[in-house]
């Protein structure tokens, strides 16, 4: 039995603030591909959290008029 991998939410939220828009978009695409390949894999929840935090950071930047 594989253990589900959990994301460190506070660390990842801080990390996305240092990433470029291109890095955020790439991370989202990569995580989506990983979920599509193994939707019930032990890191699927981690990848979903990555997508969420990257999208939230892009949305925050858009609402603030850029970085």
C-alpha positions in Angstrom: 0.0 0.0 0.0 1.4 3.4 -1.0 1.2 6.4 1.4 -0.5 9.5 0.0 1.9 12.3 -0.4 0.8 15.6 1.3 1.8 19.1 0.3 3.1 21.5 2.9 0.6 24.2 2.3 2.3 27.2 3.9 5.6 26.4 2.2 4.0 25.9 -1.2 2.0 29.2 -0.9 5.3 31.0 -0.2 7.0 29.2 -3.1 4.5 30.2 -5.7 5.0 33.9 -4.9 8.6 33.5 -6.1 7.7 31.8 -9.4 7.3 33.5 -12.7 4.0 33.4 -14.6 5.6 31.0 -17.1 6.7 28.7 -14.2 3.3 28.7 -12.7 1.6 27.8 -16.0 4.1 25.1 -16.7 3.7 23.6 -13.2 -0.1 23.6 -13.7 0.2 21.9 -17.0 2.6 19.3 -15.7 0.5 18.6 -12.6 -2.6 18.2 -14.8 -0.8 15.7 -17.0 0.3 13.7 -14.0 -3.3 13.6 -12.6 -4.6 12.6 -16.0 -2.0 9.8 -16.2 -2.7 8.4 -12.7 -5.9 10.0 -11.3 -5.7 7.7 -8.2 -2.0 7.7 -7.8 -0.4 8.5 -4.4 0.5 12.0 -5.5 -2.8 13.0 -7.2 -3.9 15.1 -4.2 -0.5 16.8 -4.1 -0.7 17.7 -7.8 -4.3 19.0 -7.3 -3.0 21.3 -4.5 -0.2 22.5 -6.8 -2.7 23.4 -9.5 -4.9 25.2 -6.9 -2.0 27.3 -5.5 -0.5 28.2 -8.8 -3.9 29.3 -10.2 -4.6 31.3 -7.0 -1.3 33.1 -7.4 -2.0 33.9 -11.0 -5.4 35.2 -10.1 -3.9 37.3 -7.3 -1.5 38.9 -9.7 -4.2 39.6 -12.3 -6.3 41.3 -9.6 -3.3 43.4 -8.6 -2.5 44.4 -12.1 0.6 42.2 -12.4 3.5 41.2 -10.2 
